[in-house]
Amino acid sequence: MSATSVLIHLFGEIALLLWGITMVNSGVQRAFGSDLRWILGAALRTRLQAFLAGVGVTTVLQSSTATALMVASFTAGGAVDIVPALAVMLGANVGTTLIVQVLSFDVSLIFPVLVFGGFMTYRRGKTSRTKDLGRVAIGLGLMLLSLHLLSETIHLIENSAVLKELLASIASDPLILVLLSAFLAWIAHSSVAAMLLIMSLAAAAVIGPPAALVMVLGANLGSALNPFLEAMGGDPAKIRVPVGNLATRVIGCAVALPLVDPILSAMTLIDPDPSRLAANFHTIFNVALATVFILPLPWIAKLLVRLFPEKLQASDPGVPQYLDKDALDTPPVALSNAAREVLRMVDTVESMLRSSQDLFREDDISRVDQVSRTDDVLDRLFSAIRRYLSSINHEALSEAEAKRLSDILAFAINLEHVGDIIDKNLMELAAKRIKNHLRLPKDSLEDITSMHAKLLEHLQLAASVLMFQDIGSARRLVSEKERFRDLERAVAQKHLDQLRSGRTVGDTSTLQLDIVRDLKRIEAHIASTGHSLLEQSGELKPSRLTS
């Protein structure tokens, strides 16, 4: 085989590997994207939880770059602190090593099963999540196939004097090797792809073990460049986590590079196989970085905040406007600020409800994505309010102020739940209706429109209850909740009567049941504010609370 043919095969096989990684990443994000964001958001509390979340999410996504960009979006709006975000990246770097460890073994017999099984799942899957999982399986199969083809192609050139002379000429200069492998990882947007290529070259004896370990350092450095470059040019706050991640890699490479020879001698005693040496060093390097840097993260975070101060954009609806940190030591003022910010959450939920109402009449699928983006705004506001309330000097709170804080937080939590129901449930139903070209009957549309209108009215009543402790509004909220329950029962009974009479119950009837059920859940969250006030006034006993 000529040199030109070998290069063409190599480029094609590397492209196939990258395409497989892309399919896995996009398939997982489509199937579990919102869940993964929720996992990261929920885990960004302590450094250890954040580290483990980074390991898990990156192992699933097979991309530390994707994890980095997700975490950067959390930190940019102040939704989470930078310390756990940096811990996520330490975990993400370890997560990529687990992928490399698995792929370092001979798993070539698995790729036909994965490709065939993924294809059948994709073709026969009845839900979008099932199809996306089929896409993931195909991607994994293509990755393994590309590795199999790469190994065969490299075996063809392992005796090439020209290639060996070329690599031998730069093997004596570790800096060039680092830059070369960093470039490969950067251009591929994947340290996994770069590592697999390095391992293939090492297994075919095209490069020696010392050069392989040096190139591993470069691959780790290059993969940290991608999120750094992606974050440049925007809000300075977005660049904090990528810079912190890149800095730890640079420091790690600077320390490890002079120690490659003694490290190689020690690791050869564990497993002398060249390919496994590279994979093991990749794991040890990232575990060592995590161990060293996870403790001083608070100091690193302070330095990054000082170097890259946050630039608030008034046009960004997810940026809090009233949470003045200088008021935290004055509880009445701080609580008033938090309540005003919660009203912005009310406005956001109102916007989502109005869009939801329209989407059961209109066929604009783009508005479904718009509602999902609005829910992201709601989540950012909620996270900022929660952190602000937790920062208030609780020791200075009176009993009434402590209760007020609890009420504000409870209302914000309920609004966040309402947003999740609209985003994850009602929008899924709306998208299903639009994609399947379903039309709801006129009477069903009238019921749904009426319920939406009531929810919008009740949302304003709930805001009145929170801001002014309005007993009258609280009574109306509680009574309207019972009417919602009666309406849901009437719709369910109508559906049951149709089944008993032998009439065909189509998809639209089931769709209506699901919509009414979710609207009732929203009503329960809104009405809980009224229940709370009536409990405090003694008009309603806790034992009578039912959802």
N, C-alpha and C positions, 0 to 999 in steps of 0.2 A: 504494500500500500504506500502510495506517494505521500510526501509530507503535506501536500495540499489537502489530500483526502483525509488524512489524520486530523488536521486542524478543523476541517468541516465537520467531521464526526464529533470532535471535542466540543465545538461551539454548539452543535445541535443537542448533544447530550446534557451539557450544562444548562442550556435553555429549557430542556425538558425537566430537569431537576427544579429549576426556578419556577416553572409553570406548575409543577406538582405542589410546591410549597405555597404558591399563590392560591391554588384551588383549595388546599386545606385551610389556609387562613381565612379566605373569603367565605368558605362553606361554614366554618365554625362561627364566624361573626354573624352570618345571616341566621343561623339556627339558634345561637345562644348569645348574640351580641348584647342585648339588653340585660340578660342575666349575668353576663360576665362583667358588665359595667356596674351592675348592682353588687356583685360579689366584691369587686374592687372598692366601691364606695363604702360598703359595710365594713370592709376589713381595714380601711385606712384609719385605724384608731390607735393601735400600738405598733411598735416597730416589728415585733415578732409576728403578729397577725399579718401585717402588710408584707413582710418578707415571704411568708408561706403562701399568701395570695398571689404574689408575683411569680413564685415557682409554679403554682398550679395553673394560673391563667396562661402563662407563656408556654408551658408544656402542651396545653390544649391548642393554643393558637399557632405554635411552632414559629413564633416571631417575637423577639424581645423588642423590636422596633414598634410593632403594633401595640404592645403593652405600654411602651414609653409614651407614645402619642396619646393613648387613652388616659394615662396618669397625668400627662401635661394638661389635658383639657380639664381635669378635676382641679388642679392647683391654680390654673390661670384665673379662674373666677373666685378664688378664695374658698372654694367648697371644702377643701381639705388642707391640712397643714403640710408643709414641705417635707418635714421629717419622715412621716410614714410613706410619703410618695417616693423619697429616695430609698427607703427600705424596700419598697416594691421593686425598684430597679435592680437592687442587689439580688433579690429573689428571681427576677426575670433572667438575669445573667446566669444564675445557677440552673434555671429551668431549661435554657437552651442546651446546657451540657447533658441533661438527661436524654434529650432527643438524640444528640450525637452518640451517647453511650449505647442506646438501643440500635442505632443504625450502624454502629461499628462492628456488629456481629453479622454473620452471614444469614440474611433474611430474604435472599433472592427468590426462594420458592414460594414466598407469600404473595408477591406482587400479582400473579395471575388471579389468585382468589380475590384479592382486594379490588382489582379492576373489574372483574366479572360481577362480584357481589355489589360493588358500588353502582355499576351500570344498571343492574336489575332493580336496585333500590331506587335509583333516580327515575327510571322509566315507569315503574309500577307504584311509586309512592303517591299517596293520596293527599298528603299535607306538604306544605312548603318546607317544614322542618325535616320531614323524612327525605325529601329530595335533596336538601342541603347536606344531610348526613351521607347520602349516596355520593354527593360531590366530594365530601371529605375522604371517603374510602377510595374513590378514583384517584384523588390527589396523592394519597399515601402510596397507592400502587404505582403511580407514575414516578414518584420519588425513588422507590426501590428499583423500578425498571431502569431508571437513568443511572443509578449507582452500578447496576449490573453491567450496563453498556459501557460506562466509564472505565470500569476495571478492565474490561476486555480491550478497549482502545488503548489504555495506558500500557497494558502488557505488550501491545504491538510496538510501542516506542521506547520500552524500557532499555532496549539495547542501542538506542539511537545515540551515536557518539556526539552529534551536534547538540542535542538537548542536554546531555550530561555535561558537556563542556560549558554550555551556557549557564546552567545552574551551578556548576562548580565554580565558575568565575565570580558569581555573586554570593556563594555560600560563605566565603571568608569575610563578608561584610554584613554583619547581622542587621545593621540599620536599613540596608537596601531590602533585605528579606522581609523585615517588618513592614516597610512601606509598600512592598509588592503585595503581601497578603492583606494589608489594610485596604489597599486599593481594590483587591478582589472582593473583600467583604462589603466594601462601600458600594461598588458598582452592582453587586448582586442584591443589595439590601437584605443580606442574610448572612450571619456568622455560621449558620448551619451549613449552607451551601459551600462557603469557603472552607470550613472544617472538613467536609466530606471530600473535597478536592485535595486538600493537603493530605488527608489520610490515604487517599487512593495513590497519590504520588509516593508517599512513604512506603506503602505496602508493595509497590512495584519497584522499590529501590531506586527510583528516579532522584529522590532527595534522601539524604542521610537523616538519622534520628536527631542530631543537633539542629540541623536546618529546619526540620519539621516542628520542633518545639519553638524555635524562634518565630516561625510563620504562624504558629498558634497564637502567640502574643499579638502579632499584627492583625490577625482575624478578629480578635477581641477588641482591638483598638478601632478597626474599621467599622465594626457594627455599631459602635457608639457614635459614629459621625452622622449616621442617618437621622436619628431623632433630633440631633443638634442642628443640622442644616434645615430640617423641616420646621423647626420652631423659630428660626431666625426671621427677622423682618416684621414681627408682630409685637404683641404686648411683651415687654421685657420679662414679665412674670412667667410667661410660657417657657422661657429658656432656662429657668433655674434648674429644673430636674435634669434636662439633657446635659447641661454644663456640669452639674454634680456627678452625673454618671460618667461623662467623658473624663473628668478630672481623676476619678478613682481608677479608671482604666490606664490613664497616662502614668499615674504614680505607680500602679502595679507593674506595668511594663518596664518602667525605669528601674524598679527594684529587682525584678525577676531576670531581666536580660543578662546582667553580669553573672548570674547564678545558674545559667542554663546547664553548664557542664556538671556541676555537683548534683543538681536536680535530676539530670538524666541518669547519672550513675546510681542514684538511690532508686529511681523509678524502674530501672532495668531489672532490679532484683525482684520487683513485683510482677511485671509482665514485659518480657523483652520484645514482643511483637511490635513492629514499627507503627502499624496502624493503631493498635491499642495504646501505645505510648502517647501518641498525639491526643487521643480521646481522653485518656486518664489525666494528662497534664492540663487539658482544657477544663476538666472538672475541678481538679485541685486548685488551679489558679483562681477560678471564680469563687469557690468555697472559701479560699483564703482571703480574698478581697472582702467577702461578706463578713467574715469573722473579724477582720481588722477594723472595718469602717462602720459597722452597725452601731457600735457604742458612741463614737464621736459625732454621729449624725446631727445632733442638735447644734453643735458648734459649726459644723459645715453649713447647716441650713441658715444660721444667722449671717454667716459670711456671704452666702448667695443672695439673701434678701438685701443686704447692704449693697452688694455689687449690682443687683438687678432690681431696683425698686419697682413696685407695681404701678402701672399706668392705667388708672380707671378711665373707662370710656362711658360717658353719660348715655350714649346711644344703645349700650348693651343692656337689654332688659333683665338679664340675670345678675347684674351687679347691684348689690344693695345700696340704697340711697340714704337711709336714715340710721344705720347702725353706727353711731358715733362711739368710738372706743373711749374717748375722754369722759363719757357719761357713765361708764361701768361702775364707778365708785359712788354714783348717785342713783340708787335703785329706782326711785319714781320716774326720773328722766329716762333711764335706760329701758324701763318697761314700756314707757310711752313710745320710745323709738322702735322697740320691737313690735309693738302693736301696729304702728304705722306701716312697718315693713310687711306685716302679715296681710294688711289690706292690699298690698301689691300682689300677694299671692291670690287673694280673692279675685282681683281683676284678671289675673292669668287664668284661673280656673273658669271664670265666666267666659272668657274668650274660647277656651277649649270646649265648653258645653255648647256654645252657639255653633261652633264648627261641627260638633258631633250631631247636633240637630239637623243641620243642613245636609250632612253626608248621607242621611237615610232617604233623602229626596233627590240629591244631585249625584252625578257620576264623575266627579272630579277627583281622581285617585291621588293627584298631587297634594291635595289638602290633607290626606291621611298622614303623609310625611311631615307636613307643616305642623299638624297637631303633635306629632312625636317630638319635633324640635321644641315646641312650646312646653312640653312636659319636662324637657331638659332644663329649660329656664326655671320652671317651678321647682325642680329638684335643687338647683343651685341656690335659689332664694331660701328654700327650707334649710339647707345645710348651713348657710350663713346665719340664719336666725337661731338655729339650734346652738351653734358654737357661741354666738353672742350671748344668749341666755345663760349658757353654762359658765361664761366668763364673768357674769355679774357677781359682785361680792355677796354671797349668800348669807354670810354672818351678819351683814347689815340689814337684812330683810326683816320687816315686821311679818306677823302672821298673815295679815291681809295681803301684803306684797308677795309673800311666798305663794299664796293661793292664786294671786293674779298671774304670777310667772307660770304656774302650773296650767292655768287656763289658756294662756297665750300659746304655750308649747303644745298643749293638747289640740287646740284648734289648728295650728300649723301642721301637726302630724296628720290630722284628718283631711286637710286640704291636699297634702302630699299623697295620701291614699286615694283620694278622689281623682287626682291627676293620673295615678297609675292605672286605675280602673278604666278611665277614658282612653288612655294610651294603649294599654295591653289587652283590653277586652273589647270595648266599643269600637275602637279603630280596626281591630281584627275583624269584627263582624261587618263593619262598613266596607272594608276592603274585599271581604268575601262576597258581599252583595254585589259590589261593582264588578268584580272579576267574573262572577258567574251570571251577570246580567239579570239579577233577581229584582222583581218589583213588589214592594209591599202593598197589600190591599189598602184601599182608601181609609177604611175604618181603623186599620192598624196604624197607619201613618198619623191619623188624628190623635189616637191614644198616645203615641210616642211623642208627638209634638206637644201635646198637652202636658205630659210628664216633664219634658224638658223645660217648658215654660214655668212649671211649678218649682222645679229645681233652681232655676235662675232666681225666682222670687225668694225661695227659702235660703239661698246662699246670702242674699242681702239681709234677710232676717237674722241669720246666724252672725253676720258681721255686726249687726246692731246689738245683738246679745253680748258679743265680746266687748265692744267698745263702750256701750252705755249700760250694760247689765239690765236690759229691758225685759221685764217679766212677761209683758204681753206678747212680745215676739217669741219668747221661750215657749209659752203655752201653745202658740200657733204652730211652732216647729214640731212639738210633740204630737199634737192632734193630726197634723198633716202627714206625719210618718205613718200613723194608723191608716189613713186613707190610701197611702201608697201601697200598704200591705194588702188592703182590700182589693185594689185594682190589680195587683199581681195575681191574687187568688182568682179574680174573675177571668183574667186572660188564661190562666192555667186550666180553669174549669171549662172554658170554651174549647180549648184544645182537647181536653179529655172527652167532652161530649162529641166532638167530631170523630174521635177514634171509636167510641162506643157505637156510633150510628153507622160505622162502616165507610164514612166518607174519607177520601184520600187526604192525608195531611201532608202538604208539600214542604219544601225547604223553607218557604217564607214563613210558615206557621212556627216552625222550630226557631227560625231566626228571630221572630217577634218575641218568643218566650225568653230567649237569651238576652235580648235587648232590655226587656222589662225587668228581668232579674238583676242585670247590672245597674240599671237606673235605680232600682230599689236599694241596692248596696250603697250607691252614692247618697241617696236620701238618708240612710242610716248614719253615715259619717257626718253629714251636715247637721242632722237633728241632734246629734250627741251633745252639741253645745247647749241646746235648750234643756236637755235632760240634766246636764251638770248644774245649770243655774237653778232649776226647780228643786234639785236635791239640796242645794245650799239654802234655799228659802224654806225648805221643809214641806213643799207642796207635793214632792214626789219622793217615795222611798227607794233606796238603792235596789231593794229586792224586786221592784216592779220593772226594772230596766231589762228590756229584752231587745234583741236585734232582729 
